[in-house]
Amino acid sequence: MRAPEPTTPHSLPLAAVLALAVAVSGLAGCATSSLDLAPPAADRPWQPQTDSAGNLVPGPSLHIADTDGDAKRAGYTLPRSATLSHIEPAAALDANHAYTLPELIDIAESANPLTRVAWNDARNAALAAGIAKTAYLPQLTATAMGGYQASSGSTTTLLGNTSTSSEIHGTVSVLSLQWLLFDFGGRRARVDAANQISLAANIAFTAVHQQVIHDVSVAYYTYAAAAARAHTTQQALDNADGILAAARARLKQGVGTVVELAQATQNRAQANLAKVQADGMASDSYLNLVSALGISPLSKPTIAALPPRTLSPALHQPVEQIVADAIARRPDVQSAYALEQANQAKIRAAEAAFMPKVFLSASAAYGTGTTAITAIPPVGDQAATVNLNGSRRSGSIFLGVTIPLYDGGLRSAVLMQARNDADSAAAKSTHTRDEAVRQIVSAQNTLATSLAANGAAKALLDATQTTYDAAFAAYRHGVGSIADALLAQNQLLAAQNAYADSYSAALAAAATLALATGEIGAAPPDGSAAWQGD
């Protein structure tokens, strides 16, 4: 007796499988065929494809002839994109109002993109802490499935050939619940780590605002010094005009010489060049100030003049009195400590992975038709639903314990990583404190030097002003030389610029010290304007 031949699948499914195999083999080269999206050669320009508006679109590079002349004419410039041609309009500012430093700081805190980015980072960190807390809640999932299955085959026996075919169809609806009841502190540790990271993000948000206040303050003081230089060079130009007029009058009266007139003319030209250069520096510092605000560079706010005041030596305090208090207030030190605590919590979470977990699992299912499955597969983060039977209704509930026994050293490696990260975080925290002390000492030294330089520049300015007045009066009355008058004028200009620079530098140093100590941005007792660097 000949044994029956095995059941063979229908010819149509076999053909479909073969066609699918051929299609897959034909697609094997798709990955490398995408190389035509890249530039054709290292020494040939890339010519992108564009849409009707001129915007760049993905696609193969347009063909360029291989001749050097054609490649050179193609160039390495990109077509103009209509979508990117829009620029931010100038900020809506009052053209008739001169903005003071506190007002400029208010504008920067609301308009600077860095503050919004820091705010979004802090919000995301807070949301991450909320996500970590969801581990305490059960997961409830509803799933609905509909299916259809058809099969056919034939069998050859001694009695002849037999054919079989079957069709199965139906639906299954499942409601499943999974709840982790106890995990020996793993969830608590992860929530603690997320809360500490959220705290660090909030501290970083404050640090960004402090940095913005500092940058605007320093840019404002730099602009004030540049504006003062423009003013002093204008005064120097006026003085040069006065000396030139005196030289012409002396020559007309027969007591002067052509050499004196030439020297006065040269001095006037040098003063004019200095004025042009000072105006250029003022324009550059004005643009830097507008950029520090975070508004469009096309904006043209009117800047109020820096109010003059006497710099008090009280700004210079012994560094020992401010370091201890400043270390406890600095954002970077507090952030480093929060991250250190977050890494300690991650160690506790890694240790909890070695412990058992108590869970509750339940499911309820309803089926129609002739379907019968033993499990609904997982989709995304949804867990698989098991223990379904072929009846129309079914339900199950389990309370169990899962105990990790062996994972190839995965948990041990994760624990070692957590401990290494915690050790690094502690070292970074120590380094941050040391660097903070260095920055405070450096800022305090810079402030002390700036205050001393400002005092010396004020004394020099008073002396050179007296010298210039006397030298110019003597020359105009014919008892002094033009060389003395020109020297006195140049020295006066240098002294005026030195005083303006030292005054701005002292205020900028005070702002830097306030940033280093974490005090910048503190609200005044009356709750009025922001910190002004006073």
C-alpha positions in Angstrom: 0.0 0.0 0.0 1.3 3.4 -1.0 1.4 5.9 1.8 -0.9 9.0 1.3 0.8 12.0 -0.1 1.0 15.0 2.2 -1.4 17.8 1.9 -0.1 20.5 -0.5 -1.2 24.1 -0.4 -3.3 25.5 -3.2 -1.4 26.7 -6.3 -2.7 30.3 -6.0 -1.1 30.9 -2.5 2.1 29.4 -3.7 2.2 31.7 -6.7 1.5 34.7 -4.4 4.5 33.7 -2.2 6.8 33.4 -5.2 5.6 36.8 -6.5 6.3 38.4 -3.1 9.8 36.9 -3.0 10.6 38.3 -6.5 9.3 41.7 -5.4 11.4 41.7 -2.3 14.5 40.8 -4.2 13.8 43.6 -6.7 13.6 46.1 -3.9 16.9 45.0 -2.4 18.8 47.7 -4.2 16.5 50.6 -3.1 18.8 51.6 -0.2 21.9 52.2 -2.4 19.9 53.6 -5.2 19.1 56.6 -3.0 22.7 57.8 -3.5 21.4 59.9 -6.3 20.0 62.2 -3.7 23.5 63.3 -2.7 25.8 65.6 -4.7 27.2 63.8 -7.8 30.9 64.4 -7.0 33.2 66.0 -4.5 34.3 68.6 -7.0 31.0 69.3 -8.7 28.2 71.6 -7.5 24.9 70.2 -6.2 21.9 71.4 -8.2 18.8 70.8 -6.1 15.3 70.4 -7.4 12.8 73.1 -6.6 9.0 73.5 -6.8 7.2 76.2 -8.6 7.8 78.8 -5.9 11.6 78.1 -5.8 11.6 76.1 -2.5 14.0 73.2 -2.3 12.4 69.8 -2.5 14.0 66.4 -1.9 15.1 64.6 -5.1 18.1 63.6 -7.2 20.5 66.3 -8.1 19.9 67.9 -11.5 22.4 66.9 -14.1 25.5 69.0 -14.7 27.9 68.4 -17.6 31.2 67.0 -16.6 33.2 69.8 -18.3 34.9 72.2 -15.9 33.3 75.2 -17.6 29.8 74.0 -17.1 30.5 73.1 -13.4 32.1 76.5 -12.8 29.1 78.3 -14.3 26.7 76.3 -12.1 28.4 77.6 -9.0 28.0 76.7 -5.3 25.0 79.0 -4.5 21.5 77.8 -3.6 18.3 79.1 -5.2 16.2 81.6 -3.4 13.5 80.0 -1.2 10.2 81.9 -1.2 9.3 80.3 2.2 12.4 81.5 3.9 12.3 85.0 2.4 10.2 86.3 5.3 12.1 88.1 8.1 10.9 89.1 11.5 9.5 92.7 11.5 10.9 95.4 13.7 9.7 95.3 17.3 6.7 97.5 18.1 8.5 100.2 20.2 7.6 103.8 21.0 9.8 105.9 18.8 9.3 108.9 21.0 10.4 107.2 24.2 13.9 106.7 25.4 14.2 103.3 27.0 16.2 103.0 30.2 18.1 99.9 31.3 15.3 98.4 33.4 12.9 98.9 30.5 15.3 97.2 28.1 15.7 94.3 30.5 11.9 93.9 30.6 11.8 93.8 26.8 14.6 91.2 26.7 13.0 88.9 29.3 9.8 88.7 27.2 11.2 88.8 23.7 14.5 86.9 23.9 14.0 83.4 22.4 16.4 82.0 25.0 13.9 82.6 27.9 11.1 80.9 26.0 13.4 77.9 25.2 14.3 77.6 28.9 10.6 77.8 29.9 9.7 75.0 27.5 12.6 72.9 28.8 11.3 73.4 32.3 7.7 72.5 31.3 8.9 69.4 29.5 10.9 68.3 32.7 7.7 68.9 34.7 5.8 66.7 32.3 8.4 64.0 32.6 7.9 64.0 36.4 4.2 63.6 35.8 4.8 60.7 33.4 7.0 59.0 36.0 4.1 59.3 38.5 1.7 57.4 36.1 3.6 54.2 37.0 1.5 54.1 40.2 -1.7 53.9 38.2 -3.3 50.9 36.5 -3.2 50.5 32.8 -6.6 49.9 31.2 -6.8 48.8 27.5 -9.7 48.1 25.2 -9.0 46.1 22.1 -11.3 45.0 19.2 -10.3 42.6 16.5 -12.0 41.2 13.4 -10.6 38.3 11.5 -11.1 36.1 8.5 -9.2 33.0 7.7 -9.6 30.6 4.6 -7.7 27.4 3.9 -7.9 24.7 1.3 -5.9 21.5 0.4 -6.1 18.1 -1.2 -5.0 14.6 -0.1 -4.3 11.6 -2.3 -5.0 8.1 -0.9 -5.6 4.6 -2.4 -9.2 5.4 -2.5 -8.8 8.6 -4.5 -8.3 12.3 -4.0 -10.0 14.3 -1.3 -10.2 18.1 -1.0 -10.9 20.2 2.0 -11.7 23.9 2.5 -12.7 25.9 5.5 -13.5 29.5 6.4 -13.4 31.1 9.8 -14.5 34.6 10.7 -15.6 36.6 13.7 -14.7 39.4 16.1 -13.1 39.6 19.6 -13.5 42.5 22.0 -11.2 42.6 25.0 -10.9 44.9 28.1 -7.7 44.3 30.0 -6.2 45.8 33.2 -2.6 45.6 34.5 -1.6 47.2 37.8 1.8 47.1 39.4 1.1 47.0 43.1 4.5 46.9 44.8 8.1 47.1 43.5 10.2 47.8 46.5 10.6 51.5 45.8 11.5 51.4 42.1 8.8 53.7 41.1 9.4 56.0 44.0 13.1 56.3 43.0 12.2 57.1 39.4 9.7 59.8 40.5 12.3 61.3 42.8 14.9 61.4 39.9 12.3 63.0 37.6 11.4 65.6 40.3 15.1 66.5 40.8 15.6 66.9 37.1 12.6 69.1 37.0 14.1 71.2 39.8 17.3 71.5 37.8 15.4 72.7 34.7 13.6 75.3 36.8 17.0 76.5 38.1 18.3 76.6 34.6 15.3 78.8 33.7 16.4 81.2 36.3 20.0 81.1 35.2 19.0 81.9 31.6 17.1 85.0 32.8 20.1 86.1 34.9 22.4 85.7 31.9 20.0 87.7 29.7 19.9 90.5 32.3 23.7 90.4 32.5 24.1 90.5 28.7 21.7 93.4 28.3 23.4 95.3 31.1 26.9 94.9 29.7 25.7 95.7 26.2 24.0 98.8 27.5 27.1 100.0 29.4 29.3 99.2 26.3 26.9 101.3 24.2 27.0 104.1 26.7 30.8 104.1 26.6 30.8 104.2 22.8 28.2 107.0 22.8 30.4 108.9 25.2 33.4 108.4 22.9 31.4 109.7 20.0 30.5 112.8 22.1 34.1 113.4 23.2 35.4 113.0 19.7 32.9 115.6 18.6 34.3 117.9 21.3 37.8 117.1 20.1 36.7 118.0 16.5 35.3 121.3 17.8 38.5 122.0 19.7 40.5 121.2 16.5 38.3 123.7 14.6 39.1 126.3 17.3 42.8 125.7 17.0 42.6 125.8 13.2 40.7 129.1 13.4 43.3 130.5 15.7 46.2 129.4 13.4 44.5 131.1 10.5 44.0 134.3 12.5 47.6 134.3 13.6 48.8 133.8 10.1 46.6 136.6 8.9 47.9 138.8 11.6 51.5 138.0 10.5 52.4 136.3 13.8 51.8 132.8 12.7 53.5 130.5 10.1 52.4 128.3 7.3 53.8 125.3 9.2 51.5 126.1 12.2 48.5 126.3 9.8 49.5 122.9 8.2 49.8 121.3 11.6 46.4 122.7 12.7 44.9 121.4 9.4 46.4 118.0 10.0 45.1 117.9 13.6 41.6 118.8 12.4 41.7 115.9 9.8 42.9 113.5 12.5 40.1 114.6 14.8 37.5 114.1 12.0 38.9 110.6 11.4 38.6 109.8 15.1 35.0 111.1 15.1 34.1 108.8 12.1 35.6 105.8 13.8 33.9 106.6 17.1 30.5 106.9 15.3 31.1 103.5 13.7 31.9 101.9 17.1 28.7 103.5 18.5 26.7 102.0 15.7 28.2 98.5 16.3 27.6 98.6 20.0 24.0 99.8 19.4 23.4 96.7 17.2 24.9 94.5 19.8 22.5 96.0 22.4 19.5 95.4 20.1 20.7 91.8 19.5 21.0 91.2 23.3 17.4 92.2 23.6 16.4 89.3 21.4 14.4 91.5 19.0 14.8 92.0 15.3 18.0 93.8 14.4 15.9 96.0 12.2 14.4 97.5 15.4 15.5 101.1 16.3 14.7 101.7 20.0 15.8 105.0 21.4 18.2 104.4 24.2 18.2 106.6 27.3 21.6 108.0 28.3 23.4 106.4 31.2 22.6 108.6 34.3 25.9 109.9 35.8 26.6 109.0 39.4 29.6 108.6 41.7 30.9 105.0 41.9 31.2 104.2 45.6 34.1 102.2 47.0 31.4 100.3 49.0 30.9 98.2 45.8 34.2 96.6 46.7 33.7 94.2 49.6 36.1 91.6 50.9 35.7 88.4 48.9 35.5 86.3 52.0 32.2 88.0 53.0 30.4 87.1 49.8 31.7 83.7 48.7 29.8 81.6 51.3 26.5 83.3 50.7 27.0 83.4 46.9 27.8 79.6 46.6 24.5 78.8 48.2 22.6 81.1 45.7 24.3 80.4 42.4 22.1 78.6 39.9 24.8 76.3 38.5 25.7 75.1 42.0 22.1 74.4 42.9 21.5 72.7 39.6 24.6 70.5 40.0 23.4 69.5 43.4 19.9 68.6 42.1 21.4 66.5 39.4 23.6 64.8 42.0 20.4 63.9 43.9 18.7 62.7 40.7 21.6 60.3 40.1 21.3 59.0 43.7 17.6 58.2 43.0 18.6 56.4 39.8 20.8 54.1 41.9 17.8 53.3 44.1 15.7 52.5 41.0 18.4 50.2 39.7 18.7 48.4 43.0 14.9 47.9 43.0 15.1 46.0 39.7 16.7 43.1 41.7 13.6 42.8 43.9 10.3 41.0 43.2 7.2 42.8 41.9 3.6 42.3 42.9 1.1 42.8 40.1 -2.6 42.5 39.4 -3.9 41.5 35.9 -7.4 41.1 34.7 -9.2 40.7 31.4 -12.7 40.4 30.0 -13.4 39.2 26.4 -16.4 38.8 24.1 -16.2 36.8 20.9 -18.5 36.4 17.9 -18.5 34.0 15.0 -16.2 31.0 14.9 -12.9 32.6 16.0 -10.8 31.0 18.7 -7.5 32.6 19.8 -5.3 32.2 22.8 -3.8 35.7 22.9 -4.1 39.2 21.4 -0.7 40.4 20.5 0.7 43.7 21.9 0.4 46.9 19.8 2.9 49.7 20.7 3.1 50.1 24.5 0.0 47.9 25.0 0.7 44.6 26.7 -0.5 41.3 25.3 -3.8 39.9 26.5 -3.7 36.2 27.1 -6.0 33.3 28.2 -8.8 33.9 25.8 -11.0 30.9 24.8 -13.5 30.2 22.1 -16.6 31.0 24.1 -18.5 34.1 23.6 -17.7 35.6 27.0 -14.7 35.0 29.2 -12.9 36.7 32.1 -9.9 36.3 34.3 -8.2 38.0 37.2 -4.7 37.2 38.6 -2.7 38.4 41.6 0.9 37.4 41.2 4.5 37.9 42.0 7.3 38.1 39.4 10.8 37.4 40.6 13.8 38.3 38.3 16.2 35.4 38.3 18.7 35.8 35.4 19.1 38.4 32.7 22.7 38.0 31.6 24.0 40.7 33.9 21.7 43.4 32.5 20.6 44.7 35.9 24.1 44.6 37.3 25.4 46.6 34.4 22.6 49.2 34.8 23.3 49.5 38.5 27.0 50.0 37.8 26.2 52.7 35.3 24.0 54.4 37.8 26.7 54.4 40.4 29.3 55.7 37.9 26.9 58.5 36.9 26.3 59.4 40.6 30.1 59.5 41.2 30.5 61.8 38.2 27.7 64.0 39.3 29.3 64.4 42.7 32.6 65.3 41.1 31.0 67.8 38.8 29.2 69.3 41.7 32.5 69.8 43.5 34.1 71.2 40.4 31.1 73.6 39.9 31.5 75.0 43.4 35.3 75.5 42.9 34.7 77.2 39.6 32.0 79.4 41.2 34.5 80.5 43.8 37.1 81.3 41.1 34.6 83.3 39.1 33.5 85.3 42.2 37.1 86.1 43.1 37.9 87.0 39.5 34.8 89.2 39.2 35.6 90.9 42.6 39.2 91.6 41.5 38.0 93.0 38.2 35.5 95.3 40.0 38.2 96.5 42.4 40.6 97.3 39.5 37.8 99.0 37.5 36.9 101.2 40.5 40.5 102.2 41.0 40.9 102.9 37.2 37.8 105.0 37.2 39.2 107.1 40.1 42.5 107.5 38.4 40.8 108.4 35.1 38.7 111.1 36.8 41.9 112.7 38.2 43.6 112.5 34.9 40.6 114.1 33.1 40.5 117.0 35.5 44.3 117.6 35.1 44.3 117.4 31.3 41.2 119.7 31.0 43.1 122.3 33.0 46.2 121.8 30.8 44.2 122.1 27.6 42.4 125.2 28.7 45.7 126.9 29.6 47.6 125.8 26.4 44.8 126.8 24.0 44.4 130.2 25.7 48.1 130.8 25.6 48.3 129.9 21.9 45.3 132.0 21.0 46.9 135.0 22.7 50.2 134.5 21.0 52.2 133.4 24.1 52.1 129.7 23.5 53.1 127.3 20.8 50.8 125.3 18.6 52.6 122.1 19.5 51.6 122.6 23.1 48.0 123.2 22.2 47.8 120.2 19.9 49.4 117.9 22.5 47.1 119.2 25.2 44.1 118.6 22.9 45.1 115.0 22.1 45.8 114.3 25.7 42.4 115.6 26.7 40.7 113.4 24.2 42.6 110.4 25.5 41.7 111.2 29.1 38.0 111.7 28.2 37.9 108.3 26.4 39.7 106.7 29.3 37.2 108.1 31.8 34.2 107.0 29.7 35.7 103.5 29.3 36.6 103.1 33.0 33.1 104.2 34.0 31.4 101.7 31.7 33.9 99.0 32.7 33.2 99.5 36.4 29.4 99.2 35.9 29.9 96.1 33.7 32.2 94.6 36.3 29.5 95.2 39.0 27.0 93.4 36.7 29.4 90.5 36.3 30.0 90.2 40.0 26.3 90.2 40.6 26.0 87.4 38.0 28.8 85.5 39.7 27.2 85.8 43.1 23.7 84.9 41.8 22.3 88.2 42.9 21.6 89.7 39.5 17.9 89.9 38.7 16.9 90.4 42.4 13.7 92.4 42.7 14.1 95.8 44.4 12.5 96.1 47.9 9.8 98.4 46.4 9.1 95.9 43.6 9.8 98.5 40.9 12.1 98.0 38.0 14.6 95.2 37.4 18.2 95.3 38.6 20.2 98.0 37.0 23.7 97.1 38.0 23.8 99.6 40.8 
